[in-house]
């Protein structure tokens, strides 16, 4: 495909060696091969000739170097052989506790929530970086880019938004905008997202529940009717936009386009506005160590910046033929100095 070649030629000229790639993940039996972008990446890595290892994020740890122990950040690494069967998608060919510096690159693909254990994983992975390990996305960048609050840096692209736990501020915003979306800052997959009208009889209890009576900060955004055409996921790889996005269209009677909430994904080429947003943010985020980013755009407005475990690669390839997972592995190869 011409667009695939055009995209990848900016990332790498050619490959010259085999890499040992470790993917930090949720438990393997929790992954759904028919839609999981992490599995698509692992399949692409093997297709490129590299060795693939999976590390359950729960096994990450650190040990002081001392006699008989090399020390450093470690994890239980499972050597995988990938299979095309989505119901039986891998074979385990070895399992061993290894220090992370034994790998050429570590790809952090642990799903949210961004809780204390996720935070701890970023601290350990940052220590691994200090030991010379290449980690993507960079742990510090993961911590510093809240997927909701990150849009405040790029307010020129965002819809009318308030972030607060103050009940007066939130109710004032609802009165002003008349129709809003309320969501927690740590949600994923469309969970706990509410559409609230100015005259909604339940607005008080919704605001009180989401903020835990004013003790938890939430986000309020003006409702965007363009959601009927889809909540677009735009992928950035190595700072460059993938030429196709996945518009996640809400099911009937629903305001959330998330696939986890029953939305339907329809892939199409980026619009001029999509490209404007992606090309403005891409180089900035890549410079900070964010190799893979998922922008959420509704209509002409940027609503979220996803950095922890962006998805939609499988659907984009199925509908357009563009191999975003392969492009990501090409970017990893480039970062590892292959040429």
C-alpha positions as semicolon CSV with decimal commas, in nm:
position;residue;x (nm);y (nm);z (nm)
1;X;0,000;0,000;0,000
2;X;0,140;0,339;-0,102
3;X;0,032;0,516;0,215
4;X;0,195;0,247;0,430
5;X;0,525;0,282;0,245
6;X;0,507;0,661;0,250
7;X;0,445;0,654;0,626
8;X;0,720;0,404;0,710
9;X;0,990;0,554;0,488
10;X;1,006;0,846;0,734
11;X;1,077;0,600;1,016
12;X;1,334;0,351;0,889
13;X;1,538;0,261;0,583
14;X;1,588;-0,111;0,648
15;X;1,646;-0,370;0,922
16;X;1,976;-0,537;1,003
17;X;1,936;-0,738;1,324
18;X;1,699;-0,923;1,553
19;X;1,568;-0,738;1,857
20;X;1,457;-0,882;2,190
21;X;1,134;-0,695;2,264
22;X;0,954;-0,720;2,599
23;X;0,589;-0,614;2,623
24;X;0,470;-0,520;2,973
25;X;0,106;-0,626;2,980
26;X;-0,195;-0,733;3,174
27;X;-0,220;-1,113;3,219
28;X;-0,219;-1,284;2,879
29;X;-0,547;-1,462;2,945
30;X;-0,713;-1,120;2,985
31;X;-0,627;-1,012;2,629
32;X;-0,869;-1,051;2,338
33;X;-0,667;-1,131;2,027
34;X;-0,942;-1,040;1,782
35;X;-0,923;-0,673;1,882
36;X;-0,617;-0,616;2,101
37;X;-0,357;-0,372;1,966
38;X;-0,087;-0,514;2,195
39;X;-0,127;-0,856;2,033
40;X;-0,121;-0,692;1,690
41;X;0,210;-0,531;1,787
42;X;0,355;-0,860;1,909
43;X;0,250;-1,034;1,587
44;X;0,404;-0,752;1,386
45;X;0,727;-0,775;1,586
46;X;0,753;-1,148;1,517
47;X;0,670;-1,087;1,151
48;X;0,963;-0,843;1,143
49;X;1,185;-1,124;1,271
50;X;1,221;-1,017;1,634
51;X;1,196;-1,217;1,956
52;X;0,882;-1,142;2,156
53;X;0,850;-1,163;2,534
54;X;0,553;-1,082;2,757
55;X;0,600;-0,953;3,112
56;X;0,298;-0,941;3,340
57;X;0,315;-0,594;3,498
58;X;0,248;-0,753;3,837
59;X;0,590;-0,924;3,824
60;X;0,795;-0,605;3,788
61;X;1,038;-0,547;4,072
62;X;1,388;-0,427;4,168
63;X;1,679;-0,583;4,354
64;X;2,000;-0,431;4,484
65;X;2,309;-0,552;4,294
66;X;2,522;-0,778;4,513
67;X;2,732;-1,092;4,497
68;X;2,555;-1,355;4,290
69;X;2,281;-1,117;4,173
70;X;2,316;-0,864;3,889
71;X;2,051;-0,642;4,046
72;X;1,826;-0,389;3,882
73;X;1,469;-0,390;3,754
74;X;1,339;-0,736;3,668
75;X;1,026;-0,921;3,562
76;X;0,907;-1,268;3,472
77;X;0,954;-1,282;3,095
78;X;0,751;-1,532;2,891
79;X;0,897;-1,610;2,550
80;X;0,615;-1,629;2,295
81;X;0,547;-1,773;1,953
82;X;0,249;-1,597;1,799
83;X;-0,027;-1,776;1,610
84;X;-0,292;-1,642;1,366
85;X;-0,577;-1,815;1,552
86;X;-0,747;-1,551;1,768
87;X;-0,884;-1,819;2,000
88;X;-0,543;-1,983;2,050
89;X;-0,308;-1,699;1,971
90;X;0,026;-1,791;2,131
91;X;0,255;-2,066;2,248
92;X;0,476;-2,024;2,551
93;X;0,827;-2,147;2,467
94;X;1,007;-2,039;2,783
95;X;0,964;-1,852;3,109
96;X;1,242;-1,692;3,311
97;X;1,299;-1,406;3,554
98;X;1,517;-1,156;3,369
99;X;1,653;-0,806;3,427
100;X;1,500;-0,560;3,184
101;X;1,837;-0,447;3,054
102;X;1,866;-0,786;2,882
103;X;1,610;-0,659;2,627
104;X;1,666;-0,419;2,339
105;X;1,341;-0,239;2,416
106;X;1,053;-0,259;2,661
107;X;0,705;-0,159;2,543
108;X;0,473;-0,050;2,824
109;X;0,120;-0,169;2,734
110;X;-0,042;-0,208;3,076
111;X;-0,403;-0,094;3,055
112;X;-0,546;0,169;3,290
113;X;-0,666;0,240;3,552
114;X;-0,377;0,467;3,636
115;X;-0,379;0,358;3,999
116;X;-0,096;0,324;4,251
117;X;0,025;-0,002;4,095
118;X;0,041;0,161;3,751
119;X;0,229;0,452;3,907
120;X;0,469;0,209;4,074
121;X;0,532;0,040;3,740
122;X;0,633;0,376;3,590
123;X;0,876;0,435;3,878
124;X;1,035;0,094;3,822
125;X;1,049;0,143;3,446
126;X;1,212;0,482;3,494
127;X;1,476;0,314;3,708
128;X;1,522;0,063;3,422
129;X;1,576;0,358;3,188
130;X;1,852;0,479;3,420
131;X;2,008;0,133;3,379
132;X;2,014;0,184;3,000
133;X;1,682;0,028;2,898
134;X;1,480;0,181;2,614
135;X;1,118;0,208;2,734
136;X;0,823;0,314;2,515
137;X;0,621;0,513;2,604
138;X;0,868;0,676;2,842
139;X;0,759;0,630;3,205
140;X;0,798;0,996;3,299
141;X;0,588;1,099;2,999
142;X;0,316;0,854;3,103
143;X;0,304;1,012;3,448
144;X;0,311;1,369;3,324
145;X;0,032;1,338;3,065
146;X;-0,303;1,281;3,229
147;X;-0,521;1,154;2,947
148;X;-0,793;1,406;3,032
149;X;-0,599;1,704;3,167
150;X;-0,335;1,694;2,890
151;X;-0,573;1,877;2,655
152;X;-0,531;2,190;2,867
153;X;-0,191;2,242;2,706
154;X;-0,357;2,250;2,366
155;X;-0,666;2,450;2,460
156;X;-0,693;2,601;2,111
157;X;-0,818;2,261;1,988
158;X;-1,040;2,171;2,286
159;X;-1,413;2,228;2,335
160;X;-1,542;2,442;2,623
161;X;-1,415;2,257;2,930
162;X;-1,400;2,290;3,308
163;X;-1,190;2,073;3,539
164;X;-1,291;2,110;3,900
165;X;-1,434;1,942;4,207
166;X;-1,611;2,256;4,321
167;X;-1,985;2,198;4,291
168;X;-2,062;2,565;4,228
169;X;-1,816;2,584;3,937
170;X;-1,952;2,268;3,782
171;X;-2,316;2,372;3,813
172;X;-2,235;2,717;3,674
173;X;-2,075;2,549;3,372
174;X;-2,381;2,327;3,319
175;X;-2,612;2,630;3,336
176;X;-2,390;2,820;3,093
177;X;-2,342;2,543;2,837
178;X;-2,688;2,387;2,884
179;X;-2,579;2,042;2,761
180;X;-2,256;1,886;2,890
181;X;-2,059;1,566;2,932
182;X;-1,927;1,484;3,280
183;X;-1,651;1,226;3,334
184;X;-1,396;1,122;3,595
185;X;-1,030;1,193;3,526
186;X;-0,928;0,828;3,570
187;X;-1,197;0,654;3,367
188;X;-1,151;0,437;3,057
189;X;-1,371;0,270;2,801
190;X;-1,652;0,518;2,854
191;X;-1,710;0,422;3,218
192;X;-1,892;0,673;3,442
193;X;-1,952;0,921;3,159
194;X;-2,277;1,115;3,191
195;X;-2,456;1,354;2,959
196;X;-2,634;1,616;3,168
197;X;-2,881;1,877;3,043
198;X;-2,936;2,202;3,225
199;X;-3,285;2,092;3,332
200;X;-3,193;1,732;3,409
201;X;-3,371;1,641;3,736
202;X;-3,079;1,413;3,825
203;X;-2,799;1,665;3,770
204;X;-2,737;1,730;4,141
205;X;-2,698;1,365;4,231
206;X;-2,482;1,298;3,922
207;X;-2,244;1,581;4,010
208;X;-2,238;1,484;4,377
209;X;-2,172;1,118;4,294
210;X;-1,896;1,182;4,038
211;X;-1,718;1,433;4,264
212;X;-1,780;1,226;4,578
213;X;-1,951;1,526;4,737
214;X;-1,682;1,765;4,617
215;X;-1,384;1,548;4,712
216;X;-1,285;1,427;4,362
217;X;-1,194;1,642;4,062
218;X;-1,381;1,569;3,738
219;X;-1,402;1,706;3,385
220;X;-1,702;1,878;3,228
221;X;-1,711;1,944;2,853
222;X;-1,967;2,102;2,626
223;X;-2,169;1,828;2,457
224;X;-2,063;1,795;2,093
225;X;-2,350;1,682;1,868
226;X;-2,091;1,569;1,613
227;X;-2,053;1,258;1,829
228;X;-2,327;1,113;1,607
229;X;-2,059;1,090;1,335
230;X;-1,819;0,926;1,577
231;X;-1,556;0,982;1,842
232;X;-1,247;0,964;1,622
233;X;-0,932;0,787;1,744
234;X;-0,628;0,929;1,565
235;X;-0,303;0,741;1,618
236;X;0,035;0,913;1,631
237;X;0,340;0,690;1,579
238;X;0,682;0,844;1,616
239;X;0,520;1,188;1,609
240;X;0,343;1,130;1,278
241;X;-0,031;1,071;1,225
242;X;-0,149;0,739;1,085
243;X;-0,343;0,838;0,768
244;X;-0,662;0,666;0,886
245;X;-0,861;0,715;1,205
246;X;-1,134;0,502;1,361
247;X;-1,461;0,685;1,417
248;X;-1,638;0,513;1,705
249;X;-2,009;0,572;1,648
250;X;-2,248;0,541;1,943
251;X;-2,520;0,280;1,932
252;X;-2,881;0,398;1,927
253;X;-2,981;0,582;2,242
254;X;-2,620;0,620;2,360
255;X;-2,393;0,926;2,377
256;X;-2,065;0,734;2,422
257;X;-1,882;0,614;2,114
258;X;-1,635;0,390;2,300
259;X;-1,618;0,039;2,156
260;X;-1,633;-0,095;2,512
261;X;-1,969;0,084;2,548
262;X;-2,113;-0,076;2,235
263;X;-1,995;0,175;1,975
264;X;-1,925;0,074;1,615
265;X;-1,583;0,153;1,466
266;X;-1,570;0,292;1,113
267;X;-1,228;0,373;0,966
268;X;-1,176;0,662;0,727
269;X;-0,903;0,900;0,614
270;X;-0,810;1,195;0,830
271;X;-0,985;1,522;0,756
272;X;-0,794;1,846;0,714
273;X;-0,882;1,942;1,072
274;X;-0,777;1,600;1,203
275;X;-0,438;1,648;1,036
276;X;-0,405;2,001;1,171
277;X;-0,450;1,877;1,527
278;X;-0,233;1,567;1,482
279;X;0,053;1,751;1,310
280;X;0,052;2,022;1,578
281;X;0,070;1,776;1,869
282;X;0,271;1,494;1,714
283;X;0,625;1,639;1,722
284;X;0,576;1,787;2,070
285;X;0,456;1,464;2,226
286;X;0,717;1,253;2,045
287;X;0,995;1,478;2,171
288;X;0,877;1,398;2,524
289;X;0,910;1,025;2,470
290;X;0,556;0,938;2,363
291;X;0,614;0,698;2,074
292;X;0,246;0,600;2,049
293;X;-0,043;0,835;2,121
294;X;-0,417;0,813;2,061
295;X;-0,593;1,146;2,010
296;X;-0,970;1,155;2,059
297;X;-1,142;1,407;1,834
298;X;-1,514;1,477;1,808
299;X;-1,604;1,696;1,514
300;X;-1,328;1,957;1,511
301;X;-1,246;1,935;1,883
302;X;-0,974;1,749;2,073
303;X;-1,130;1,582;2,379
304;X;-0,857;1,349;2,515
305;X;-0,492;1,253;2,464
306;X;-0,444;0,881;2,531
307;X;-0,090;0,771;2,616
308;X;-0,115;0,462;2,837
309;X;-0,236;0,191;2,599
310;X;-0,386;0,337;2,278
311;X;-0,590;0,095;2,069
312;X;-0,782;0,067;1,737
313;X;-0,493;-0,074;1,530
314;X;-0,677;-0,397;1,450
315;X;-0,992;-0,225;1,325
316;X;-0,796;0,020;1,110
317;X;-0,603;-0,261;0,943
318;X;-0,914;-0,473;0,886
319;X;-1,098;-0,187;0,717
320;X;-0,819;-0,004;0,532
321;X;-0,524;-0,244;0,506
322;X;-0,296;0,004;0,684
323;X;-0,076;-0,187;0,930
324;X;-0,038;0,056;1,221
325;X;0,111;-0,219;1,440
326;X;0,379;-0,283;1,179
327;X;0,447;0,090;1,155
328;X;0,490;0,101;1,532
329;X;0,746;-0,182;1,523
330;X;0,928;0,002;1,245
331;X;0,943;0,307;1,473
332;X;1,082;0,091;1,755
333;X;1,347;-0,044;1,518
334;X;1,444;0,309;1,426
335;X;1,465;0,408;1,795
336;X;1,690;0,106;1,856
337;X;1,930;0,224;1,586
338;X;1,856;-0,029;1,312
339;X;1,925;0,096;0,961
